Amino acid sequence: MVNPIRIETPLDEETIIKLKIGDKVLLNGIVYTGRDQAHKRIVDELEKAARENHKPKLPFVLEGQVIYYAGPAPCRPGMVIGPAGPTTSGRMDPYTPILLKRGLKGTIGKGRRSKDTIEAMRKYKAVYFVAVGGAAVLISKRIKRVETVAYEDLGPEAIYRLQVEDFPLIVANDVYGNDLFDEGIKKYRKVTQQGE
């Protein structure tokens, strides 16, 4: 069994070009949460700044960062965070290429990405990690500190700054345009055809 690859945020190109689909990764450092509404607000601000020709006021610097598609549940007393499982990544696809162009290097969620997003990851050299769905409580144990950064009015869908330690992930899309979901389907077809 291959040992997981330990990586740290912020991500640089040297780190992510070594990652291939199927690689098991333990992520350490800072990641930011963000779901649909937070993404829309960030993109709206980028578009407004471009129209008005000024620097955008963003909740965090996008370059080299990782966004985790999660909306943590309220936590119990004595806990750092409540259950914090991944949400469906496809809902962020309308916004993701815009953020990748601005330097975002990684996203974390569950499920497939659109062709446009996969192409943007290839073009701007970024990766998509999948986290295990249904393991929200276990995942939350890898989160050591939480701080609300922006859009507090969105409740659990606000942007949080998470400090993570050995956060377990799998590379689903790499900088070469490869897709773990497609590879899984191809392998399954090959096995079933051989069994006929």
LINLIN-V630993 format. One record per residue. SS is DSSP state (H for helix, E for strand, C for the rest). OMEGA is omega as a letter, one per 40 degrees, with the letter a starting at -180 (* if undefined). D_CENTER is the distance of its C-alpha to the mean C-alpha in Angstrom with 1 decimal. Layout:
SS_OMEGA_D_CENTER ; SS_OMEGA_D_CENTER
This chain:
C_a_25.1 ; C_i_22.8 ; C_i_21.5 ; C_i_17.8 ; E_i_16.7 ; E_i_16.1 ; E_a_14.0 ; E_i_13.7 ; C_e_12.0 ; C_a_12.6 ; C_i_11.9 ; C_a_14.9 ; H_a_16.0 ; H_i_18.3 ; H_a_15.7 ; H_i_13.4 ; C_i_16.4 ; C_a_17.5 ; C_i_14.7 ; C_i_15.7 ; C_a_14.5 ; C_i_15.5 ; C_i_15.2 ; E_a_14.6 ; E_i_12.8 ; E_a_13.4 ; E_i_11.2 ; E_i_13.3 ; E_a_13.5 ; E_i_11.9 ; E_i_8.4 ; E_i_8.6 ; E_i_8.3 ; C_i_8.9 ; C_a_10.2 ; H_a_12.8 ; H_i_15.5 ; H_i_13.7 ; H_a_12.2 ; H_a_15.8 ; H_i_17.3 ; H_a_15.4 ; H_i_16.4 ; H_i_19.8 ; H_i_20.3 ; H_a_19.5 ; H_i_21.9 ; H_i_24.5 ; H_i_24.5 ; H_i_25.0 ; H_a_27.9 ; H_i_29.5 ; C_i_29.0 ; C_a_27.6 ; C_a_24.6 ; C_i_21.8 ; C_a_21.4 ; C_a_17.7 ; C_i_16.4 ; C_i_14.9 ; C_a_15.2 ; C_a_12.4 ; C_i_13.7 ; C_a_12.0 ; C_i_9.3 ; E_i_5.6 ; E_i_4.4 ; E_a_4.1 ; C_a_5.9 ; C_i_9.0 ; C_a_12.6 ; C_i_14.4 ; C_i_17.9 ; C_a_20.9 ; C_i_21.8 ; C_i_25.2 ; C_i_27.5 ; C_i_26.9 ; C_i_23.2 ; C_a_20.4 ; C_i_18.1 ; C_i_18.6 ; C_a_16.8 ; C_a_13.0 ; C_a_11.8 ; C_i_8.9 ; C_a_10.0 ; E_a_10.6 ; H_a_8.1 ; H_i_11.3 ; H_i_12.3 ; H_a_10.0 ; H_i_11.4 ; H_a_14.4 ; H_a_12.7 ; H_a_9.9 ; H_i_12.7 ; H_a_14.3 ; H_i_11.6 ; H_i_11.2 ; H_a_15.0 ; C_i_15.0 ; C_i_13.3 ; C_a_9.6 ; C_a_8.8 ; E_i_5.3 ; E_a_1.9 ; E_i_2.3 ; E_i_5.4 ; E_i_8.9 ; C_a_11.3 ; C_i_12.1 ; C_i_11.2 ; C_i_14.2 ; H_i_16.4 ; H_i_16.0 ; H_i_12.3 ; H_i_13.0 ; H_i_15.9 ; H_i_14.1 ; H_i_11.8 ; H_a_15.2 ; H_a_17.0 ; H_i_14.9 ; C_i_13.9 ; C_a_10.1 ; E_i_8.2 ; E_i_6.0 ; E_i_6.0 ; E_i_7.6 ; C_a_8.8 ; C_i_12.4 ; C_i_13.3 ; C_a_16.6 ; C_a_16.2 ; H_a_15.1 ; H_i_18.0 ; H_i_17.5 ; H_a_13.9 ; H_i_15.3 ; C_i_17.8 ; C_i_15.4 ; E_a_14.8 ; E_i_17.8 ; E_a_17.8 ; E_i_16.7 ; E_i_17.7 ; E_a_17.6 ; E_a_16.9 ; E_i_17.6 ; C_a_18.6 ; H_a_20.2 ; H_i_22.1 ; H_i_19.1 ; H_a_19.5 ; H_i_16.7 ; H_i_14.5 ; C_i_15.3 ; E_i_13.0 ; E_i_13.2 ; E_a_13.1 ; E_i_12.5 ; E_a_14.2 ; E_a_13.1 ; E_a_15.4 ; E_i_15.0 ; E_a_11.9 ; E_a_12.3 ; E_i_9.9 ; E_i_11.0 ; E_a_10.4 ; E_i_10.6 ; E_a_10.9 ; C_a_12.4 ; C_a_14.1 ; C_i_17.2 ; C_i_16.2 ; C_a_16.4 ; E_a_15.0 ; H_a_15.2 ; H_i_16.1 ; H_a_19.0 ; H_i_20.1 ; H_i_20.4 ; H_i_22.5 ; H_i_24.7 ; H_i_25.4 ; H_i_26.3 ; H_a_28.6 ; H_i_30.2 ; H_a_30.9 ; H_i_32.3 ; H_i_34.4 ; H_a_35.9 ; H_a_36.8 ; C_*_38.8
